[in-house]
Amino acid sequence: MKIRFYSSVIMLGLLVISSCNMQKEKKEASPKVTFTGKEGEIKLVVLDPGHFHASLLQKFHQKQVNDTVLVYAPDGNELSQYLASIEGYNNRSENPTSWKEVVYSGNDYLEKMLDEKKGNVVILAGNNLKKTEYISKAINAGYNVLSDKPMAINTENFELLKSAFDSARAHNVYLYDVMTERYDIMNAISREIMKNKELFGDINPGTKEAPAIKLESVHHFYKEVSGNTLVRPAWFYDVDQQGEGIADVATHLVDLVHWICFPDQTIDYENDIAGITAKHWPTIMTLTEFSRSTKLDTFPAYLRKYVNNKGELEVFANGTINYSVNGKNAEVTVLWNYQAPQGAGDTYNASIRGTKASISIVQDKSTNYVEQLYILSNENDTDFENKLSSAVAGLQSKYPYIALSPVSNGKYLIKIPVENRKGHEDYFGFVARKFFDFLVQDSIPEWEVSNMLTKYYITTTALAAAMKN
């Protein structure tokens, strides 16, 4: 009897504790925020802004965004650099912003953010190893999250990211990544051209050895942003924290493959993706080059495992991923050099072969490092120029400044004046506006969510394959 009595007491106690915990959770649960598009209703929370992309999302003011921004971050150079960028935007003579940054920089910055539950949209751009955990905890606390890429840099992160998307549905909040390159006019026009089946045809399947879809992105460790030398944090050179090139920059390229070639189509990684293979190799950097980029005199302890017997740092930032999507073979390549040639910067090249025509985006020495878009007829079609002219005329309703110029037999340049092209830093505002529109609509297209998961499945699976090789 005593045993039964004590058991009953224990069970009753557990039920009371459980009930209290449930009541506490209900009490602490943040109410669903309804967005209407009114001025100042977006209240930003910037969490651990270790990458300059965090400040670029605030380069231009948007009426829907409140001027007061809550910042939770560890104290240090990364926070100082972020705040200096914001101050620069506030004090510039042309189109100044009016941000009021409220900063908490204690070591418990993450716990403080989760406990205070202020704001309604978390901005993430920083150390990529921490990012997936930040996403998961912010989502579970009831925040909407706009995250810089990549949202996952390894297969463990990917599993946590899948759970975060499930949690977002359960909490009725939204998670979205910053895919800026969709707003490059070359990619946008390529997408429209490919919709014209009479002109472009269907995507050529290609082969693994000769893919029909090839994209290449070249970046540089030492560079200038907004007219100032970019000081990289030392962890940027640690692939365990930043991610390798095929898990980081390749997210943009994989996203473009799907966004350009399969517009608004849901791509499921379990059914539509096959044959993922990859290879990777390092960029070699001297201590002098590293110091110039980071302002540090020595390699930190966590980087010494990447230092070769010549005293040079080996950063596995370069790589190629091959895979097929819906039966079409694609290849994406990421390259990181230390510094761009004189007069050049980051570059992007792409080619997509259709059954009737091919698209080529070129940005190299032959174009003076200015992106150019070419269309090439793949067959002896005497009416090709008329079809292309008609397609360009249709695009001129949205892009009135573009024109068609013949280059050689069957090859044409779609001329886009440089002065009419938006810059990379402008794209961040466009992505933010798109995300805020989703919040007002209280919906994100299902293909966006599925394709985000597919993208990170490809990049993290590719990384695992490259490391095995």
N, C-alpha and C positions, 0 to 999 in steps of 0.2 A: 504493500500500500504506500509506504514511504517513497519507494522508487517511483511508483506511478505519480504520486503527488509532486515530487521534485521534478519529474519529467514534464508534468503539466505546467508547473510554474515556469520551467525553462522555455517550453514552447510558447506560453503566454508572453513571456518576456521578449522572445524573439519576434513574435507577431507585433508587439507594441513598438519595438525598435524599428522593425521593417516599416510599420505604418508611419512612424515619425519621420523616417528617412524619405518615404514617399511624399509625405506632406511637405517636408523640407525641399525636396526636388521640385514639387509643384509650385511652392512659394518662390523658389529661386529662379524658376524657368522664366526666360525673357518672353514677354508677349510678342506675338507676330507683328512686325512693323509693316504698315501699309504705305507703299510709295505711290505718290500721285503725280510727281513731276514738279511739285511746287518748289519755290526758291528756298534753298538752305536745308532741305530735308535729309540730304545725304550727309551723315556725320562720320567723317573719316577717322579711322584708327590706323596709324602707321606703326607696324611692329618690326623692331630690329632692322632698320633700313641700312643694310650693309652694302647695297649695290646702288649705283647712281640712277637706275631705272625708277627707284622709289620717288625721287624728286622730280623726274621727268613726268610722272603722272600728275604732278601739280604745277607744271610749267605754265599752263593756261587755266584761268579760272572758268568754272562752269556754274551757272546760276543755281543749279540744283544742289551744288555742294556748299556746305556751311564753311564759313571762313575759319572757324575754330577747328583745329586738327589736333587730335590726341596722339601723342607719341610715347611708346613704351619701348625702351631699348637699353642695353648696357652702355655705360659711359665709355667714351673712347673716340678714336679718330674717325670711325665710320659714322657715328652719330654727329660729330662735329662737321664732317664733310656734307652730310645731308642737310643740316641746319644752315650751313653756309650757302648751299645752293638755293634753298628756299628764301633766304635773306636777299640773295642776288635777284631772284624773281620779283620780290617785293620792292626792291629799290631801283630796278631798271627804269630808264626814262620812257621807253615805249611799252605800252600795254602792261603796266605793273600789276602784280597780284597783291592781295591784302591778307595773306595767311597769318593766323595767330596760332603759333605752335605751343601747345601745353605739354611739357615734357616730364616724364617720370623715368629716371635713369638708375634706379636701384637694381641690385643684383636679382631681385625677385620680380623683374619687369613683366614676365609672362604671367605669373600668378596674380600680380596686381591688375593686369588687363582683364584676366578672366574673372577676378573677384569684383572689380568695379562695374564691369559690363556697361561701359559707356560707349556711345557711338553705335553705328549699325553696319558699317562696311570696313572690313580689315584689308589694308594694303600690305602685300608681302613682296619684298625684293631684297634678297640678302643671301646669307649662307645657305646653300642649297641642301646640305645635309640635314639642317634643322627644319627646312621648309615644310616637309610633309607632316611632321609632328605639329608644327604651328597650324597648318591647315586643319588637321584633324581636331585639335583642341579648340580652335576658333569656331569651327562648324558646330561642335558639340555644345559650345557655350551660346549658340544661337546667333552668331554673326554671319553675314554674307561675306564672301571672300573673293577679292580680285588679286590673283597671284601672278607675279612675274614667272616666266618659264625658268627652269623646268620645275614641275610640281613633284617629280620623282626622279632620282638619279640612279636607282638600283632596283633589283627585283623585290627586295623587302619593302622599299618605299612604295612600289607599285601596289603591293597588297594593301598597305595602309591607305593609299589613295582610293582604291576601290571602296574600302569601308567608309572613307570620308564622303564619297558621293552617295552612298546609302544613307549615311547620317544626315546629309543635306536634304534628302527627300523627306526623312522622318521629321526633321526640324522645320521643314518648309522654308529653307534658305537656299542661296545659290552660290555656286563655286564656278569660277571662270578663270582661264589663263590669258595672259597678255600676248596675243598673236598679232604683233604689229605689222608683219610683212604682208598680210592680206590687203593693207592699205597702200602698198606700193602700186602705183598706177600701171606698171608693166604687168604685174600679176593680175590686177583687176581686169585689164583689157584682154589678157590671154584667156582668162576664164570666160569672158563673153564670146571671144572668137571660137572657142572650143564648143560652145553651145550650138553653133551654126553647123549642123551636120552636112549641109549641102556644100559648104566651103571646106571644113576641116575633115569631115568623115568621122570615123570612130578611132579611138586610140589604138595604135598598132600594139599587139601583144608584146613584141620584142622577145628577147631571150635574156637569160641571166648574164651572158657574156656581152650582149649588145642590148641593154635595156631601152625601151621606148621612151621612158621618162628619166631624165638625168638632171639633178640640181646640185649646184656646188656653191658653198658660201666660204669666203675667206675673211678672217678677222685678224686683229692685231693686238698684242698685249700692251704696247705703248701707243697711246693715242691722246687726242684732245677732244673734250666734250664741252659744248657751249663756250668755246674759245679758251678753255683752261686745260692744263695738263691733268689727265685723269690719274689720280693716285690709287693704285690697286691695293686692296688689303692682301696680306701675305697668304691668307687661306685661299685666295683666288687661284693660286698655283698648286694647291693640294687637290688632286682629283677625287680624293675621298670626301672632300667638303664641297668643292665646286661642281664636281662631276666631270667626266671625260667629255670631249667634244661631241661624241656620238650620243651622249645622254643629255647634253645641254643644248648647244646651237642646233643640233639635228632636229630638235622638236619643231623648229620653224620650218625646216625643209619637208619633214614628213607631213606637217600640217598643210603646207602648200600643195604637195602632191595630191592630197585628198580634196582640198578646197577648190583647187583649179580644175582638176580632172574629173571629179565626181561631185559637182556642186549640189549642196543641200541633200546629199544622199547619206543615209546611215550606214556606217561601215563597222561591222562587228568583228573584233579581233579573233574571236573563236571560230568564225566561219569564212571570213572574207580575206584573211591574211595567211600567207604561206611562205615557206622557203627563206626564212630570215637568216642571213649570214652577215658577218662583219669582220673588219680588220682595223687595227689602230696602230699608231706610231707616235713617237714623242717630238715635241719642239725642244731644241737644245738652247739653253740660256746661260750666259755667264753671270757671275755674281755682280759684275758692274751693271749689266743690263737689268738684272733683278732689282738692284738698288735704285736705279734710275726710275723704275716703275713704282716701287713701293716706299722709297725713302728710308729703307732699312739697310744697315751695313752688313748684316750677316743673314744666312738662311736660318729661319726658326727651326727648333729641334724636330718638329713634325714634318719638315720638308727634307731632312737629311737623308731619309731613305730613298729619295729620288735623285740624290747627287751622285754622279758617276766618279770614276777614279781620276778624272781630269778636273774635278771640282766644279763641273757644270750641272745645272739643274735640268732634269729630263721631265717634261710635262706632257702626259699623254692626252694632248688636246686635239689630235688629228685622227680622222677615221672615215671609213666608208661603210654604209649599210646597203645591202641588197635584199630585196624582198618582192613578193608579188601581191598585188591588191586587185581583187576581182579579176584575176587572171592576167593582169597587165604587169610587166616587169619594171621595177623602179630601182633607181640607185641615187642615194644622197651622199654627198661628201662634205666634210667640214675640215677646214684647214685654219690653223692659227700660226701666223708668222709673228716675229717680234715687232717689226715696224713696217709700215707701208712704204713703197717706193715714193720718191719725190713726186708730188702732185696727185698721188693716189690716196685711197682710203680703203675701207672694207669694200669687198666686191661680191657680186652675185651673178652667176651664170646659170642658164637653164636651157634645156631643149626637150621638146615633147613632139613625138612623131605620130601623126595621124595617117589614116589610109589615103587621104586626099591632099593634105598639106601638113607642114610642120611649123612649129613655133620655136623661135630661138631668142633668148634674152642674152645679150653680150655686154660685158663690162670688163674690158681689159685694155691693154696698150693700144690695140687697133682702134678702139673707140675713145682714146684719151681718158679712159677710166670713167666714162659717162655711160650709164645704162642705155642700151638701145634695143628696140624690139623689131624683130624681122619675121616675116611670113614667107614661107617657101612652098611652091607648088610641088607635089610629089609625082604628078602625072602630067602627061601632055594634054592639058586642058586649055584650049584656045579661049575659053570664056572665063578663065580663072581671075583675070584682072577685073573684069566686070563684077564678078561675084564679090571679090574683096573690096572693091570700091563701094559697092552697095552696103556691105557690112560696116565699113568705116563710116559711111554716111549715116547709118543708123546709130552708131556710137557717138556721133557728133552732137546729138541732142543732149547728151550728158557731158561730153568732153568736146566743146565746140572748137577748141584750139588744135585738135589733132589733124593730121593730114597724111596722105599716102604718097610715097615716093618710090619709083622703081629703082632698083639697084643693079640688077643684071637679069638675064633671062629667067623668069619664073621666081625671082626673089624681090621682095619689097620691104621697105622700111616704113613703119608707122611712126611718123615724126611727132614727137611730143616736146614742145619747147621746154627748156630747163626751167624757165621762170614760172611755168605753170605746174611744176611738180612740187608736191609737198615733201618736206624732209623727214628723215627718220624720227627726229625728236617730236615732230607733230603727230606722228601715228599714235603715240601713247594717249593723247587726248581723245582720239577717235575711238580707241578700244574702250576707254573709260566710259565714253558716252554710250557706246553699244551696250555695255554691261548695265549702266543705269537705266537704259530703255527696257532691258529684260526685267529689272526690278519693278518698274512701273507696270509692265505687262503681267507681272507675277508669273513669268514663264520663260524658260529657255528651250529652244527647239531640241527635240530628242536627239537629232543627228549631231548636234553640238556636243552633248554629253557623251554619247557613244563614241564619237570620233576623238574626243579628248582621251578617253580611256584607251582606245586603240593606239593612239599616237604614243602614249607612254608605255604601253605594252611592247610596241615595236622597238623603241629606243632602249628600254631596260633589258629586253631579251637580247638585242643586238650587242649590248655591252657585255652581257654574260658570255655570249658566243665569242666575242673578240678576246676576252680574257682567257678563255679556254685555249685559244690558238696561240 
